[in-house]
Amino acid sequence: FPGTQIENIEEDFRDGLKLMLLLEVISGERLAKPERGKMRVHKISNVNKALDFIASKGVKLVSIGAEEIVDGNAKMTLGMIWTIILRFAIQDISVEETSAKEGLLLWCQRKTAPYKNVNIQNFHISWKDGLGFCALIHRHRPELIDYGKLRKDDPMTNLNTAFDVAEKYLDIPKMLDAEDIVGTARPDEKAIMTYVSSFYHAFSGAQKAETAANRICKVLAVNQENEQLMEDYEKLASDLLEWIRRTIPWLENRMPENTMQAMQQKLEDFRDYRRLHKPPKVQEKCQLEINFNTLQTKLRLSNRPAFMPSEGKMVSDINNAWGNLEGAEKGYEEWLLNEIRRLERLDHLAEKFRQKAAIHEAWTEGKEDMLQKRDYETASLSEIKALLKKHEAFESDLAAHQDRVEQIAAIAQELNELDYYDSPSVNARCQRICDQWDALGALTQKRSEALQRTEKLLETIDQLYLEFAKRAAPFNNWMEGAMEDLQDTFIVHTIEEIQGLSTAHEQFKATLPEADKERQAILGIHNEIAKIVQTYHVNMAGTNPYTTINPQEINAKWDKVRQLVPQRDQALIEEHARQQNNERLRRQFANQANVIGPWIQNKMEEIGRISIEMHGTLEDQLTHLRQYEKSIVNYKPKIDQLEGDHQLIQEALIFDNKHTNYTMEHIRVGWEQLLTTIARTINEIENQILTRDAKGISQEQLNEFRASFNHFDRDHSGTLGAEEFKACLISLGFDIANDAQKRTGIMDAEDFKTCLISMGYNLGENEFSRIMSIVDPNRMGIVTFQAFIDFMSRETADTDTADQVMASFKVLAGDKNYILADELRRELPPDQADYCIARMAPYTGPDGVPGALDYMSFSTALYGESDL
């Protein structure tokens, strides 16, 4: 202003006019009208108006009065000038909520940090070499100073260079003199501070750009981290689904094996699958759910849209696939056991078929040739009668063997029904036996008719031979049946069954004395025949004509029966011992299962109580749960021991256990559910910590929420009914409509809308749809209590928004509607600058230039308001 130059501090401020003008210029406000008189009272009045204006700005003037300024007191005048500088030039400086001086010093330290030989620690000696001033200019305007040519040992050149450049290009007047700074041991702190503040104000625009860049870096870092988590989820889900896809066909393969050994190997493979292959996949599935919940929590906390996995890779899809796997698994194990039982039954039947068939084939050997003889044509009368009687005895024997043939056919039929692998050979052998039997029947009938025609020509026959034959044949059949029964194999599964066989065997042994009497009687008949022959000198041309059975054969078979009885005794004793060992295995397994099963149930109930009645901070609760998880994992050796006992039971082919209601499958499923439950509970606490830290919810608030919830959870079930939930919200200060919750403990869309309106929200349909997309991202039509709390926390928390990010980009772009790649690379770290350039669409506005990028659509896409 012409005529108002200040040349002498003491003299120029004495009348107060220039002091008032100075305050109006630096504050931009009008002061009271000054007094134009020359009298002392006029000057004091003007100075008081200036001092009152300074005091109105919150500045305390200690020991400075209008009289000292009017009288030209240099010390008081200089103090007042410094107060004006401090208030209007320095006090408004603020860096990270520090004081003006500390903030200005922190700003200088950050700006000069990359420069060598510059260490700003104060506002006096740190500036003597001039490098600090040059570094501030070069940091913001690198084209004005060649910093690489400056030397620390030439402070005069450094200071003059900085002062000249600042005055010429930055409109900062030379407030300091280089000679005074270099020649003073400790330069004046206030002068340095005042001059440095001019740099701060000159470069304040660049400071805003740096702040905007920091905000963008923070937002982009969160987005990059979330994208990595999404990729990790997709890969883990794909791997797990692929494993399930490969495993289900193996479990659904019901192609039976032909031997017990092959089926036992299949069972062993299945046990390896349950012990070795499936447990890691159970952990992967649990970890996948934990990662999904953590990712959704982070997205919700960072104000991002909910993550929707690729089609077919939702947690529900994985659960469905896992359910299909377990369904196939359950059916597979049941099929294996049934197949083992079937093969065991088949082996037993096949052996029985072979024994009966061999006995029958041995009996029928030569019978066709015998029946086809025409010896009766040239026989004498006695011979004919003998042949007739012999044939009658044969018919009796044939009838006795009918039952065995029917048994052979029945066993073959059962082998076919059970799909025995060697059924063709069995059927062929059975068919040969049946065909031969039919042929024997026809031949027997034909020979009988021929003998009956000849019978009229014959007269006598030895009745004793006939009686011998008739009694010897049934007895012979009885012995053959006894030998067959004594050599018959048996399969039992309980002690009661083996005891039943032992009882039947004892009953059989009780019949041996009567059988021995019958044997003696039959042998007596033969002895009587021999006596008659000897007595009457009968000409016997051979053996008994009525039967092929002789006393030697009867005695031999009887000796064989007597020999087989103790062998049968020993076999029954050994089987009884085996059944006792099986019973011991059953009790051993049951004793452990009856302890482990209730232990798992108790642990599940304890986890439920812990999740409801948690005490202390969330970190204390998390530590307690992890220690609890460790104690549960340490119980695993007992599960493995039970698996070993279960393997012994299966190897012993034990299929039931009356001593316990717990099966190994029950224990496995309970153990897997226990591990999954503790892992999910820990994950819930971790997500609560994320919510607390991100939303600024205090520990006391969380404790209040938990205390209210537990107070109304009367049955300690971990859930609230509709009325309980309503009372809980009212206790926390919410005004809820009567139908805001239903018995499920969650709110549907209409109930949630009513609840929000009762709490003061004015919701139209569009606004309510927006809120529902936040609290119900999966469009289930329900709102959980956790989602409701997240929404309320989000509404009250200070989070980044698309508008804030858009405003930050606008600062970097110099207030343009677009931004250039060079501007992004200058203000952002290289990786995040490349991230933005790769994803920003070209700017299509009328004010665009070549290479312009649209930062507005990019900002909205970060928050799900458009497609990225």
Stockholm file with secondary structure:
# STOCKHOLM 1.0

chainA/1-868         FPGTQIENIEEDFRDGLKLMLLLEVISGERLAKPERGKMRVHKISNVNKALDFIASKGVKLVSIGAEEIVDGNAKMTLGMIWTIILRFAIQDISVEETSAKEGLLLWCQRKTAPYKNVNIQNFHISWKDGLGFCALIHRHRPELIDYGKLRKDDPMTNLNTAFDVAEKYLDIPKMLDAEDIVGTARPDEKAIMTYVSSFYHAFSGAQKAETAANRICKVLAVNQENEQLMEDYEKLASDLLEWIRRTIPWLENRMPENTMQAMQQKLEDFRDYRRLHKPPKVQEKCQLEINFNTLQTKLRLSNRPAFMPSEGKMVSDINNAWGNLEGAEKGYEEWLLNEIRRLERLDHLAEKFRQKAAIHEAWTEGKEDMLQKRDYETASLSEIKALLKKHEAFESDLAAHQDRVEQIAAIAQELNELDYYDSPSVNARCQRICDQWDALGALTQKRSEALQRTEKLLETIDQLYLEFAKRAAPFNNWMEGAMEDLQDTFIVHTIEEIQGLSTAHEQFKATLPEADKERQAILGIHNEIAKIVQTYHVNMAGTNPYTTINPQEINAKWDKVRQLVPQRDQALIEEHARQQNNERLRRQFANQANVIGPWIQNKMEEIGRISIEMHGTLEDQLTHLRQYEKSIVNYKPKIDQLEGDHQLIQEALIFDNKHTNYTMEHIRVGWEQLLTTIARTINEIENQILTRDAKGISQEQLNEFRASFNHFDRDHSGTLGAEEFKACLISLGFDIANDAQKRTGIMDAEDFKTCLISMGYNLGENEFSRIMSIVDPNRMGIVTFQAFIDFMSRETADTDTADQVMASFKVLAGDKNYILADELRRELPPDQADYCIARMAPYTGPDGVPGALDYMSFSTALYGESDL
#=GR chainA/1-868 SS CTTCCCCCHHHHTTTSHHHHHHHHHHHCCCCCCCCCCCSHHHHHHHHHHHHHHHHHTTCCCCSCCHHHHHTTCHHHHHHHHHHHHIIIIITTCCSTTCCHHHHHHHHHHHHHTTSTTCCCCSSSGGGTTSHHHHHHHHHHCTTTCCGGGCCTTCHHHHHHHHHHHHHHHSCCCCCSCHHHHHHCSSCCHHHHHHHHHHHHHHTHHHHHHHHHHHHHHHHHHHHHHHHHHHHHHHHHHHHHHHHHHHHHHHHHCCCCCSSHHHHHHHHHHHHHIIIIIHHHHHHHHHHHHHHHHHHHHHHHHTTCCCCCCCTTCSHHHHHHHHHHHHHHHHHHHHHHHHHHHHHHHHHHHHHHHHHHHHHHHHHHTTHHHHHHCCGGGSCCHHHHHHHHHHHHHHHHHHHHHHHHHHHHHHHHHHHHHTTCTTHHHHHHHHHHHHHHHHHHHHHHHHHHHHHHHHHTTCCCCCHHHHHHHHHHHHHHHHHHHHHHHHHCCCCCCSHHHHHHHHHHHHHHHHTHHHHHHHHHHHHHHHHHHHHHHHHHTCCCCSSCTTCSCCHHHHHHHHHHHHHHHHHHHHHHHHHHHHHHHHHHHHHHHHHHHHHHHHHHHHHHHHHHHHHHSCCSCHHHHHHHHHHHHHHHHTTHHHHHHHHHHHHHHHHTTCCCCTTCSCCHHHHHHHHHHHHHHHHHHHHHHHHHHHHHHHHTCCHHHHHHHHHHHHHHCTTCSSCCCHHHHHHHHHHTTCCCCTTSCCTTSSEEHHHHHHHHHHTTCCCCHHHHHHHHHHHCTTCCSEECHHHHHHHHHHHHSCCCCHHHHHHHHHHHTTSCSSBCHHHHHHHSCHHHHHHHHHHCEECCSTTCCTTCEEHHHHHHHHTTSSCC
#=GC SS_cons         CTTCCCCCHHHHTTTSHHHHHHHHHHHCCCCCCCCCCCSHHHHHHHHHHHHHHHHHTTCCCCSCCHHHHHTTCHHHHHHHHHHHHIIIIITTCCSTTCCHHHHHHHHHHHHHTTSTTCCCCSSSGGGTTSHHHHHHHHHHCTTTCCGGGCCTTCHHHHHHHHHHHHHHHSCCCCCSCHHHHHHCSSCCHHHHHHHHHHHHHHTHHHHHHHHHHHHHHHHHHHHHHHHHHHHHHHHHHHHHHHHHHHHHHHHHCCCCCSSHHHHHHHHHHHHHIIIIIHHHHHHHHHHHHHHHHHHHHHHHHTTCCCCCCCTTCSHHHHHHHHHHHHHHHHHHHHHHHHHHHHHHHHHHHHHHHHHHHHHHHHHHTTHHHHHHCCGGGSCCHHHHHHHHHHHHHHHHHHHHHHHHHHHHHHHHHHHHHTTCTTHHHHHHHHHHHHHHHHHHHHHHHHHHHHHHHHHTTCCCCCHHHHHHHHHHHHHHHHHHHHHHHHHCCCCCCSHHHHHHHHHHHHHHHHTHHHHHHHHHHHHHHHHHHHHHHHHHTCCCCSSCTTCSCCHHHHHHHHHHHHHHHHHHHHHHHHHHHHHHHHHHHHHHHHHHHHHHHHHHHHHHHHHHHHHHSCCSCHHHHHHHHHHHHHHHHTTHHHHHHHHHHHHHHHHTTCCCCTTCSCCHHHHHHHHHHHHHHHHHHHHHHHHHHHHHHHHTCCHHHHHHHHHHHHHHCTTCSSCCCHHHHHHHHHHTTCCCCTTSCCTTSSEEHHHHHHHHHHTTCCCCHHHHHHHHHHHCTTCCSEECHHHHHHHHHHHHSCCCCHHHHHHHHHHHTTSCSSBCHHHHHHHSCHHHHHHHHHHCEECCSTTCCTTCEEHHHHHHHHTTSSCC
//
